[in-house]
Amino acid sequence: MSIEATKLNGTLNGHTNGHTNSHKNGSQPFHEIAGGITAPKGFTAAGLYCGIRKVKKDIALIKSDVPANVAAVFTLNKTLAAPVIVDKELLQKGNGTCTAIVVNSGNANACTGEQGMKDAWTMVKETAQALNIPETEVIISSTGVIGQYLPMENVVSGIRQLPSQVSSDGSNDAAQAIMTTDTYSKELAVEFEIGGKPVRIGGIAKGSGMIAPNMATMLAFLTTDATIDRPLLQKTFAKLIDESFNRISVDGDMSTNDMATLQANGLAGAPKIEEGTKEFTVFSQALEYVLVKLAKMIARDGEGATKLVEIVVRGAKTEQEAVQAARSVANSNLVKTAIHGADANWGRILAAVGYSGIDFDPEKVTLFFNELPILEQNYGIVIDEAKAKEVFLKENITITINLNQGSESAKFWTCDLSKEYVHINASYRS
C-alpha cells in the first residue's frame, strides 16, 4: 500500500484503555503502560473546547519536540474531505517528517468545495505560525458532519490556544477532543526494549459510526520514540493497518475523512530498527498489539452496540479468501441484528460466506459460537439452541467458521446492530 491506500488473541474487557489497564504478559516482549499518545518521549498533546461542538472538547494538538518520521494511510472513499486532500499534498511536498497534528471534531469539512479547501489550508498555516514550524511539518484532520463549513473564527482561536496547553499528560484530553458519537475515549501505550533502552508506542483513536474496513473509516494517531527510517515505517504501518483497522466493521459505511498516522521521533535514544532483525520483530509485534486493540475498542463502541464480535475464518485456501469471507459476515446486517437479539441464526452466517465471492464447498463448513459446536460437515446440525442463546447474550462473542479447504485464516471484529444505531443516525445533525 502507498500513502494513498494502504491477530492477536484476547478479549477487550469493557472500556479498557492505557490509563486504566496496565499489565505485563510474560509471553510478550512488551507491556501496557499509562500515558496514551504522550507516553513516548518528546510527545505532548492537548485538547480543548473552541466552539465547533455544542459542549465538549472539539480540537486537539499532538506535537513532537523534533520533526518525526511519519507514516500515513487514508480513506479509499473517492469523495475526499478537504483535510485528506491537503495532507496528501503536504506529504508529497515535505521530506517525510511531521512535527504537529491538529484534529477537530464536530465538522468533517467534506463536500465543502473551494471554501473547504481554503479553510483546510488556513488550519495548516495557523498551526505552522503558532508553533513556528514549516507548513510541511503539519498534518490536519477533521471529523463530524459532512457538507457544512467550519466556523473558522472558532477554529483559528482554538489553534492559537493549543500550543500553550500541550503537556505530557495531554493524551486523554486529545482523545476526548477527537470523539464524535463515541461513548468513551480510546487510548493505549506499550513499552519494550531495543538495545537495552526503553522504547514506547502510544496511540489514540476515534470511531463509532461509518465504520467499514477499507482504510480507514476512523481516525487514529500513533507515536513512537523509536528510531526507524520512514520507508520501513510506512511499509510496516500499512501492512499492520491492513490487519487491524481494515478488519473492523460497524455499519459498512466508508467515511470521507478517515486516516491513520504514525510518528517516530527517535528520542528514546535506542539503536535504529532495521528490517529482518529481532528488534524489528519486537517493534512490529508491539505496534500490531496497539493497532489491534484500538481497532477492537472502536468495534466495541459501535453506535448503539452492546457486544463485541470476533469473526474467525479458518481452513481457507488463501488468506485473502479468509479475509473476504470474514468481511462478508462482519458486514451482514442480518447477522448483526440476530446477534443483538441473541437469536443464534447460524444460517445467516453461512449465507454471508456464500455471497462473499470465494470458491468453497458449503458442505465442508463447520461453525462454532465461542466453544459451542453449531454445525458439522455435511450440514450436520448440532446446535443446542438454549446454549447458543446463552453465548449470544454475552458481551464478547467469537464466531469461528472453518471452511476445511486449506490452511489459511483471518480475523475480523464487528458489533451487533441495535435500534439505538438507527436513533443515533436518524438525528446525527440535530
C-alpha positions in Angstrom: 0.0 0.0 0.0 1.1 3.6 -0.6 0.3 6.7 1.4 -2.9 7.0 -0.6 -4.1 3.5 0.2 -2.7 1.4 2.2 -4.2 -11.1 15.3 -4.0 -11.0 18.2 -5.9 -13.4 20.5 -7.7 -12.0 23.5 -10.8 -10.2 24.6 -11.4 -6.5 25.1 -13.0 -6.2 28.5 -15.3 -3.2 28.8 -13.8 0.2 28.1 -10.2 -0.6 28.9 -7.5 1.8 27.7 -3.9 2.6 28.6 -4.9 4.7 31.6 -6.9 2.1 33.3 -5.3 -1.2 32.4 -1.5 -1.7 32.9 -0.3 -5.2 32.7 2.8 -7.2 31.8 2.4 -10.5 29.9 5.5 -12.7 30.2 4.8 -14.2 26.8 5.0 -10.9 25.1 8.2 -8.7 24.7 6.2 -5.6 25.7 3.7 -4.5 28.3 1.0 -1.8 28.6 1.7 1.4 30.3 -0.2 4.6 31.0 0.1 7.8 29.0 -1.5 7.0 25.7 -0.1 9.1 22.8 2.2 11.1 25.0 3.9 8.0 26.6 6.7 8.1 24.1 9.5 10.6 24.8 9.2 14.0 23.2 5.5 14.0 22.5 2.9 16.3 24.1 -0.8 16.8 23.4 -3.8 18.9 24.3 -7.5 19.0 23.7 -9.8 21.9 24.4 -13.2 23.4 23.5 -13.2 26.1 20.8 -16.9 26.2 19.8 -17.3 23.8 16.9 -19.4 21.4 19.0 -22.2 22.5 21.4 -20.5 21.5 24.6 -17.4 19.3 24.5 -13.7 19.4 23.7 -13.5 19.7 19.9 -9.9 20.5 18.8 -6.7 18.7 19.6 -3.0 19.0 19.0 -0.3 16.3 19.0 3.2 17.7 19.0 6.7 16.2 18.7 9.7 18.1 20.2 11.6 17.4 17.0 10.4 16.6 13.4 9.4 12.9 13.4 9.3 10.5 10.5 5.7 9.9 9.6 3.7 7.1 8.0 0.1 7.7 6.9 -2.8 5.9 5.3 -6.1 7.5 4.2 -9.6 6.5 3.3 -10.2 5.0 -0.1 -13.5 6.9 -0.5 -13.5 8.8 -3.8 -15.3 11.6 -2.1 -12.4 13.0 -0.1 -12.6 15.6 2.6 -10.5 18.8 2.2 -8.1 17.8 5.0 -7.3 14.5 3.3 -6.5 16.2 0.0 -4.4 18.8 1.8 -2.5 16.2 3.8 -1.6 14.2 0.7 -0.2 17.3 -0.9 1.8 18.2 2.2 3.3 14.8 2.5 4.4 14.9 -1.2 5.9 18.3 -0.8 7.7 17.7 2.5 10.6 15.4 3.5 8.6 12.7 5.2 8.5 14.3 8.6 5.8 15.8 10.8 6.0 17.9 14.0 2.3 18.7 14.6 -1.1 17.2 14.0 -4.2 19.2 14.6 -7.6 17.5 14.7 -11.1 18.9 15.0 -14.3 17.1 15.7 -17.9 18.1 15.0 -17.4 19.1 11.4 -15.8 17.0 8.6 -15.0 19.8 6.2 -16.1 17.4 3.5 -18.1 18.2 0.3 -17.4 21.9 1.0 -15.7 22.8 -2.3 -13.3 25.8 -2.7 -14.2 27.3 0.7 -13.5 24.0 2.4 -10.0 23.8 0.8 -9.3 27.4 1.8 -10.3 26.6 5.4 -8.1 23.4 5.5 -5.1 25.4 4.3 -5.9 28.1 6.9 -5.7 25.4 9.6 -2.3 24.4 8.3 -1.0 27.9 8.1 -2.3 28.9 11.6 -0.7 25.8 13.1 2.6 26.4 11.5 2.6 30.0 12.7 1.5 29.1 16.2 4.4 26.6 16.5 6.9 28.4 14.3 7.4 25.4 12.1 7.2 24.9 8.3 3.8 24.2 6.9 5.1 20.9 5.5 5.6 19.8 9.1 1.8 20.0 9.8 -0.9 17.4 9.3 -4.6 18.3 9.8 -7.7 16.1 10.3 -11.4 16.7 10.7 -14.3 14.5 11.6 -18.0 15.1 12.0 -20.9 16.3 9.9 -20.4 16.4 6.1 -21.4 19.3 4.0 -21.1 22.2 6.5 -18.5 24.9 6.6 -16.1 25.1 9.6 -16.6 28.0 12.0 -13.2 29.3 11.2 -13.1 32.1 13.7 -13.5 29.5 16.4 -11.1 27.0 14.8 -8.4 29.6 14.5 -8.9 30.7 18.1 -8.5 27.1 19.2 -5.4 26.5 17.2 -3.8 29.6 18.7 -4.6 28.4 22.2 -3.4 24.8 21.8 0.4 25.4 22.0 0.2 26.8 25.5 -1.9 23.8 26.6 0.2 20.9 25.4 1.7 18.6 28.1 3.0 15.1 28.6 -0.3 14.4 30.4 -2.5 15.6 27.5 -3.3 12.3 25.8 -6.7 11.9 27.3 -7.7 15.5 26.6 -6.7 14.9 22.9 -8.5 11.6 22.8 -11.7 13.2 24.1 -11.4 16.1 21.6 -11.4 13.9 18.5 -14.6 12.0 19.6 -17.9 12.3 17.7 -20.5 9.7 18.7 -18.0 7.7 20.6 -19.2 6.8 24.1 -15.6 6.7 25.6 -12.1 7.8 24.7 -9.7 5.3 23.2 -6.0 5.4 24.0 -3.3 2.9 24.7 0.5 2.7 25.1 3.1 -0.1 25.4 6.8 -0.3 26.3 9.5 -2.6 25.2 13.3 -2.6 24.9 15.6 -2.0 22.0 19.3 -2.3 22.7 18.7 -2.1 26.4 16.7 1.2 26.0 13.0 1.5 26.9 11.0 2.3 23.7 7.3 3.2 23.6 4.4 3.3 21.2 1.3 5.2 22.1 -2.0 6.0 20.3 -5.4 7.5 20.4 -8.3 6.7 18.1 -11.9 7.6 17.5 -14.7 5.8 15.7 -18.2 4.7 16.3 -20.2 5.0 13.1 -19.3 5.0 9.4 -17.0 2.1 10.0 -16.3 -0.2 7.1 -12.9 -1.9 6.7 -11.1 -0.3 3.7 -8.8 2.2 5.4 -9.8 3.8 7.4 -13.3 4.7 8.5 -12.0 6.1 11.7 -9.2 8.4 12.9 -6.1 7.0 14.6 -2.9 8.8 15.6 0.1 6.9 16.9 3.5 8.0 18.2 6.8 6.2 19.0 10.2 7.3 20.2 11.8 4.5 18.3 14.4 5.3 15.6 13.3 3.9 12.2 13.6 5.1 8.7 10.4 6.4 7.0 10.2 3.8 4.2 10.3 0.9 6.6 7.9 2.8 8.9 5.4 3.3 6.1 5.7 -0.3 4.9 5.2 -1.7 8.3 2.4 0.6 9.3 0.4 0.0 6.1 0.7 -3.8 6.5 -0.4 -3.8 10.1 -3.2 -1.3 9.4 -4.5 -3.9 6.9 -4.6 -6.5 9.7 -6.2 -4.2 12.3 -8.3 -1.2 11.3 -9.0 -2.7 7.9 -10.6 -5.6 9.7 -13.3 -3.9 11.7 -16.9 -3.1 10.7 -19.8 -1.4 12.4 -22.2 -0.5 9.6 -20.4 -1.0 6.3 -20.2 2.8 5.5 -16.9 4.2 4.5 -16.1 7.7 5.6 -14.8 10.6 3.6 -12.2 11.8 6.2 -10.6 8.9 7.9 -6.9 8.4 8.3 -4.2 6.9 10.5 -0.7 8.3 11.2 2.4 7.1 13.0 5.1 9.5 14.0 8.6 8.2 15.0 10.9 10.8 16.6 13.8 8.6 17.7 14.1 10.3 21.1 14.3 7.0 23.1 17.9 7.0 22.1 17.8 3.3 21.1 19.6 1.8 18.1 17.9 2.2 14.7 15.4 -0.6 13.9 16.3 -2.5 10.8 14.1 -4.8 8.8 14.7 -8.5 9.4 16.2 -8.1 12.9 14.8 -9.4 16.2 14.4 -5.7 17.2 12.2 -5.2 14.2 10.1 -8.2 15.2 9.6 -6.8 18.7 8.6 -3.4 17.3 6.2 -4.9 14.8 4.6 -7.1 17.5 4.1 -4.1 19.8 2.7 -1.9 17.0 0.3 -4.7 15.9 -0.9 -5.1 19.5 -1.7 -1.4 19.8 -3.4 -1.2 16.5 -5.5 -4.3 17.0 -6.6 -3.3 20.5 -7.5 0.2 19.4 -9.4 -1.3 16.5 -11.3 -3.6 18.8 -12.2 -0.7 21.0 -13.7 1.0 18.0 -15.7 -2.1 17.1 -17.0 -2.5 20.6 -18.0 1.2 20.7 -20.0 1.0 17.5 -23.0 3.3 17.6 -25.6 1.6 19.7 -23.5 -1.5 20.1 -23.8 -3.8 23.1 -21.5 -6.6 22.0 -18.0 -7.1 20.5 -18.0 -9.9 17.9 -14.9 -11.6 16.6 -15.2 -13.4 13.3 -12.6 -16.1 12.8 -12.3 -17.9 9.4 -10.1 -20.9 9.3 -9.3 -23.5 6.7 -9.3 -21.2 3.7 -7.3 -21.8 0.5 -5.7 -18.3 0.8 -5.5 -15.6 3.4 -7.4 -13.2 1.0 -10.3 -15.7 0.8 -10.4 -15.9 4.6 -10.4 -12.1 4.8 -13.1 -11.9 2.2 -15.4 -14.4 3.9 -14.9 -12.8 7.3 -15.6 -9.4 5.9 -18.8 -10.6 4.4 -20.1 -12.0 7.7 -18.9 -8.9 9.7 -20.8 -6.6 7.3 -24.0 -8.6 7.3 -26.8 -6.6 8.9 -28.9 -9.8 9.2 -26.1 -11.5 11.2 -25.5 -8.4 13.4 -29.2 -7.9 14.2 -29.6 -11.6 15.1 -26.6 -11.3 17.5 -28.2 -8.2 19.1 -31.4 -10.2 19.7 -29.5 -13.3 20.9 -31.0 -15.3 18.0 -28.5 -17.9 17.1 -29.5 -17.9 13.4 -26.4 -19.7 12.0 -28.0 -19.9 8.5 -27.4 -16.1 8.1 -23.7 -16.7 8.7 -23.4 -19.4 6.2 -25.4 -17.4 3.7 -23.0 -14.4 4.1 -20.0 -16.6 3.4 -21.9 -17.9 0.4 -22.2 -14.5 -1.2 -18.7 -13.4 -0.2 -17.5 -14.3 -3.7 -15.0 -17.0 -2.6 -14.9 -20.5 -4.0 -15.7 -23.1 -1.3 -17.9 -26.2 -0.6 -20.6 -25.3 1.9 -21.0 -28.9 2.9 -17.4 -28.9 4.3 -18.1 -25.9 6.6 -18.2 -26.2 10.4 -19.4 -23.5 12.8 -18.7 -22.7 16.5 -20.1 -19.9 18.7 -17.3 -19.4 21.3 -16.5 -23.1 22.0 -20.0 -24.4 21.3 -20.4 -26.6 18.2 -23.2 -25.4 15.9 -22.7 -27.0 12.5 -20.7 -30.1 11.5 -19.6 -31.1 7.9 -22.3 -32.3 5.5 -24.8 -30.0 7.2 -24.6 -31.8 10.5 -26.8 -29.5 12.6 -25.7 -30.0 16.2 -26.8 -26.6 17.7 -28.1 -26.6 21.2 -30.5 -23.6 20.9 -30.5 -22.8 24.7 -26.7 -22.8 25.0 -26.3 -20.9 21.7 -28.6 -18.2 23.1 -26.5 -18.0 26.2 -23.5 -17.4 24.1 -25.2 -14.6 22.1 -26.3 -12.9 25.4 -22.6 -12.4 26.3 -20.8 -9.1 25.6 -17.9 -10.8 23.9 -18.7 -13.4 21.2 -16.4 -15.4 18.8 -17.9 -16.9 15.7 -15.5 -19.5 14.2 -16.1 -20.6 10.6 -13.9 -23.5 9.4 -14.0 -23.8 5.6 -11.9 -27.0 5.7 -10.4 -26.3 2.4 -6.9 -25.1 3.2 -4.6 -23.8 6.0 -5.1 -20.0 5.9 -7.0 -17.9 8.4 -8.1 -14.4 9.2 -10.0 -12.4 11.9 -12.4 -9.6 11.7 -14.1 -7.6 14.5 -17.6 -6.2 14.5 -20.5 -5.5 16.8 -24.3 -6.0 17.0 -26.7 -3.7 15.3 -29.4 -2.2 17.5 -32.4 0.1 17.5 -30.1 2.7 19.1 -27.9 2.8 15.9 -31.0 3.9 14.0 -31.9 6.5 16.6 -28.3 8.0 16.6 -28.1 8.2 12.8 -31.6 9.5 12.3 -30.7 12.6 14.3 -26.9 13.0 13.7 -27.1 16.6 12.5 -29.6 17.8 15.1 
